[in-house]
Amino acid sequence: MRAHQLVLEWVEAQLSSGKLVLGGRLPAERALAEQLGVSRTSVREAVRILEAMGVVRAGVGSGPDAGTVVIAEPTAALASAIRLHMATQHLPVADVVQTRVLLESWAAAHAQPDSPGLAEAEELLEGMRATADTGAFLDLDVRFHLALAKAADNVVVSAMLASLREAIQVYTANVMSRLPSWESALARLRTEHEEILKAIGNGHAELASRLIAEHIEGYYAQSAPENTPENTRQ
């Protein structure tokens, strides 16, 4: 086992046992190196890995932001990993889209009608009604879907969806640029968002699940046949 892995295993064990919690700090670099019998270089390497994974934030100097603090930001790390593997063509876009359909349709079926996430989604929908700018609409669309996911009250699903949405955002924008008519697509997307939100608000779980699946799959089908989930394998 490489020395930095000992540090990673120690941190994992401390988190699992509750001895290290969110907002807590790792021991100073020198102290941790001496405690585990590894070099300070190995400790620094482990901390860099943990930072990339969104588990800790390392601060320098003195004061309240100094030291290595335990945080919980898994989305950025997951999204980065998915993007890199998509770039290697190991993760086909089609499979990423289908995974998004599975997660979002589940989230829609389990969304709570009184969840604050739905109120947030309604506000975002108002923004989508008020803009025709593609970039602004795409940003609102991403946030709308994440708000719906929050309404299911499952942090793992929310984190995974946020990662998937971030990872395919560039591809989604490219699809938008190839749409035969942005105006007609815009009207349809607004209507579909409204119908999904209405179904969730009325407690029609099965309908909401079906509508969001059709919405996602239809979006990729409308620009060109090669953009459908069945034909986007790389």
C-alpha positions as CSV (number, residue, x, y, z in Angstrom):
1,M,0.0,0.0,0.0
2,R,1.3,3.4,-0.9
3,A,1.8,5.8,2.0
4,H,-0.9,8.3,1.0
5,Q,-3.4,5.5,1.0
6,L,-2.8,5.0,4.7
7,V,-3.8,8.6,5.2
8,L,-6.9,8.1,3.1
9,E,-7.9,5.0,5.1
10,W,-7.3,6.8,8.4
11,V,-9.6,9.7,7.3
12,E,-12.3,7.3,6.2
13,A,-12.1,5.4,9.5
14,Q,-12.3,8.7,11.4
15,L,-15.4,9.8,9.4
16,S,-17.1,6.4,9.7
17,S,-16.6,6.3,13.5
18,G,-17.9,9.8,14.0
19,K,-14.5,11.0,15.4
20,L,-14.3,13.4,12.4
21,V,-17.4,15.2,11.4
22,L,-18.5,18.0,8.9
23,G,-16.7,21.2,9.9
24,G,-14.0,19.3,11.8
25,R,-10.4,19.7,11.0
26,L,-7.7,17.2,10.3
27,P,-4.6,17.2,12.5
28,A,-1.8,19.5,11.3
29,E,0.3,18.0,8.5
30,R,3.4,17.3,10.7
31,A,1.3,15.8,13.5
32,L,-0.6,13.5,11.1
33,A,2.5,12.4,9.4
34,E,4.1,11.5,12.7
35,Q,1.0,9.8,14.0
36,L,0.7,7.5,10.9
37,G,4.4,7.1,10.3
38,V,4.4,8.5,6.8
39,S,6.1,11.5,5.2
40,R,4.5,15.0,5.1
41,T,4.6,14.6,1.3
42,S,2.3,11.6,1.6
43,V,-0.1,13.6,3.8
44,R,-0.1,16.4,1.2
45,E,-0.9,14.0,-1.6
46,A,-3.8,12.5,0.4
47,V,-5.2,15.9,1.1
48,R,-5.0,16.9,-2.6
49,I,-7.0,13.7,-3.4
50,L,-9.6,14.4,-0.7
51,E,-9.9,18.0,-2.0
52,A,-10.5,16.7,-5.6
53,M,-13.2,14.4,-4.2
54,G,-14.9,17.2,-2.4
55,V,-14.3,15.8,1.1
56,V,-12.1,18.4,2.5
57,R,-11.0,22.0,1.9
58,A,-7.4,22.9,2.7
59,G,-6.7,26.5,3.9
60,V,-3.3,28.0,4.5
61,G,-2.1,30.6,7.0
62,S,-4.0,31.3,10.2
63,G,-7.5,32.2,11.3
64,P,-10.9,30.5,11.0
65,D,-10.2,29.3,7.4
66,A,-6.8,27.8,8.1
67,G,-6.3,24.0,8.2
68,T,-7.9,21.1,6.4
69,V,-11.6,21.2,7.1
70,V,-14.1,18.4,6.4
71,I,-16.8,19.5,3.9
72,A,-19.4,17.7,1.8
73,E,-19.4,18.7,-1.9
74,P,-19.6,15.5,-3.8
75,T,-21.3,16.9,-6.9
76,A,-18.2,18.7,-8.4
77,A,-16.1,15.6,-8.0
78,L,-18.7,13.2,-9.5
79,A,-19.3,15.6,-12.4
80,S,-15.6,15.9,-13.1
81,A,-15.2,12.1,-13.1
82,I,-18.2,11.6,-15.4
83,R,-17.0,14.3,-17.9
84,L,-13.5,12.7,-18.1
85,H,-14.8,9.2,-18.7
86,M,-17.3,10.6,-21.3
87,A,-14.3,12.2,-23.0
88,T,-12.5,8.8,-23.2
89,Q,-15.8,7.5,-24.7
90,H,-16.0,4.9,-21.9
91,L,-19.3,6.4,-20.8
92,P,-21.5,6.9,-23.9
93,V,-23.8,9.9,-23.8
94,A,-26.7,7.6,-24.5
95,D,-26.1,5.7,-21.2
96,V,-25.7,9.0,-19.3
97,V,-29.0,10.2,-20.7
98,Q,-30.8,7.0,-19.9
99,T,-29.4,7.1,-16.3
100,R,-30.8,10.6,-16.0
101,V,-34.2,9.4,-17.2
102,L,-34.2,6.6,-14.5
103,L,-33.2,9.0,-11.7
104,E,-35.5,11.9,-12.7
105,S,-38.5,9.7,-13.3
106,W,-38.0,8.1,-9.9
107,A,-37.6,11.6,-8.3
108,A,-40.7,12.9,-10.0
109,A,-42.7,9.9,-8.7
110,H,-41.5,10.4,-5.1
111,A,-41.6,14.2,-5.0
112,Q,-43.6,15.7,-2.1
113,P,-46.3,18.2,-3.2
114,D,-45.6,20.4,-0.3
115,S,-41.8,20.4,-0.8
116,P,-40.0,23.8,-0.9
117,G,-38.3,22.4,-4.0
118,L,-41.6,22.7,-6.0
119,A,-41.9,26.4,-5.0
120,E,-38.4,26.9,-6.3
121,A,-39.2,25.1,-9.5
122,E,-42.3,27.4,-10.0
123,E,-40.1,30.5,-9.7
124,L,-37.6,29.0,-12.2
125,L,-40.5,28.2,-14.5
126,E,-41.6,31.9,-14.4
127,G,-38.0,32.8,-15.4
128,M,-38.3,30.4,-18.4
129,R,-41.5,32.0,-19.4
130,A,-39.9,35.4,-19.4
131,T,-36.7,34.6,-21.5
132,A,-36.0,33.4,-25.0
133,D,-32.2,33.5,-24.6
134,T,-30.8,30.1,-25.1
135,G,-28.1,30.4,-22.5
136,A,-30.4,31.8,-19.8
137,F,-33.1,29.3,-20.6
138,L,-30.6,26.4,-20.3
139,D,-29.4,27.6,-16.9
140,L,-33.0,27.9,-15.7
141,D,-33.8,24.5,-17.1
142,V,-30.9,22.8,-15.2
143,R,-31.9,24.5,-12.0
144,F,-35.6,23.5,-12.6
145,H,-34.8,19.8,-12.9
146,L,-32.5,19.9,-9.8
147,A,-35.3,21.6,-7.8
148,L,-37.7,18.8,-8.8
149,A,-35.1,16.3,-7.6
150,K,-34.8,18.0,-4.3
151,A,-38.6,17.5,-3.8
152,A,-38.0,13.8,-3.5
153,D,-35.8,14.4,-0.4
154,N,-33.0,12.0,-1.4
155,V,-29.6,13.6,-1.1
156,V,-27.9,10.8,-3.1
157,V,-30.3,11.1,-6.0
158,S,-29.9,14.9,-5.9
159,A,-26.1,14.7,-5.9
160,M,-26.1,12.2,-8.8
161,L,-28.5,14.2,-10.9
162,A,-26.5,17.4,-10.3
163,S,-23.4,15.6,-11.4
164,L,-25.0,14.1,-14.5
165,R,-26.6,17.5,-15.5
166,E,-23.3,19.3,-15.1
167,A,-21.5,16.6,-17.0
168,I,-23.8,16.7,-20.1
169,Q,-24.5,20.5,-20.0
170,V,-22.1,21.2,-22.9
171,Y,-23.7,18.4,-24.9
172,T,-27.2,19.8,-24.1
173,A,-26.2,23.2,-25.3
174,N,-24.9,21.7,-28.5
175,V,-28.2,20.0,-29.1
176,M,-29.9,23.3,-28.6
177,S,-27.8,24.9,-31.3
178,R,-28.8,22.2,-33.8
179,L,-32.6,22.5,-33.2
180,P,-34.5,23.2,-36.4
181,S,-36.5,25.9,-34.7
182,W,-35.6,27.3,-31.3
183,E,-38.9,29.3,-31.1
184,S,-41.1,26.2,-31.5
185,A,-38.8,24.1,-29.2
186,L,-39.0,26.8,-26.6
187,A,-42.8,26.8,-26.5
188,R,-42.9,23.0,-26.2
189,L,-40.3,22.9,-23.5
190,R,-42.2,25.5,-21.4
191,T,-45.4,23.5,-21.8
192,E,-43.7,20.3,-20.8
193,H,-42.2,21.8,-17.7
194,E,-45.6,23.2,-16.7
195,E,-47.3,19.8,-17.2
196,I,-44.6,18.0,-15.1
197,L,-44.8,20.5,-12.3
198,K,-48.6,20.4,-12.3
199,A,-48.7,16.6,-12.2
200,I,-46.3,16.6,-9.2
201,G,-48.3,19.3,-7.4
202,N,-51.5,17.4,-7.9
203,G,-50.0,14.2,-6.5
204,H,-50.1,12.3,-9.8
205,A,-46.9,10.4,-9.3
206,E,-47.2,7.9,-12.2
207,L,-48.1,10.7,-14.7
208,A,-45.3,12.9,-13.5
209,S,-42.8,10.1,-13.9
210,R,-43.9,9.4,-17.4
211,L,-44.0,13.0,-18.4
212,I,-40.5,13.7,-17.3
213,A,-39.1,10.6,-19.0
214,E,-40.8,11.7,-22.3
215,H,-39.6,15.2,-21.8
216,I,-35.9,14.2,-21.5
217,E,-36.0,11.6,-24.3
218,G,-38.0,13.9,-26.6
219,Y,-35.5,16.7,-26.1
220,Y,-32.7,14.6,-27.5
221,A,-34.9,13.3,-30.3
222,Q,-36.0,16.7,-31.6
223,S,-32.7,18.0,-33.1
224,A,-31.8,15.0,-35.2
225,P,-32.2,11.3,-35.3
226,E,-28.6,10.7,-34.2
227,N,-29.3,12.6,-31.0
228,T,-31.8,10.0,-29.6
229,P,-30.5,8.0,-26.6
230,E,-30.6,4.8,-28.8
231,N,-28.2,6.4,-31.4
232,T,-25.8,8.5,-29.4
233,R,-23.4,5.7,-28.4
234,Q,-19.9,6.8,-29.2
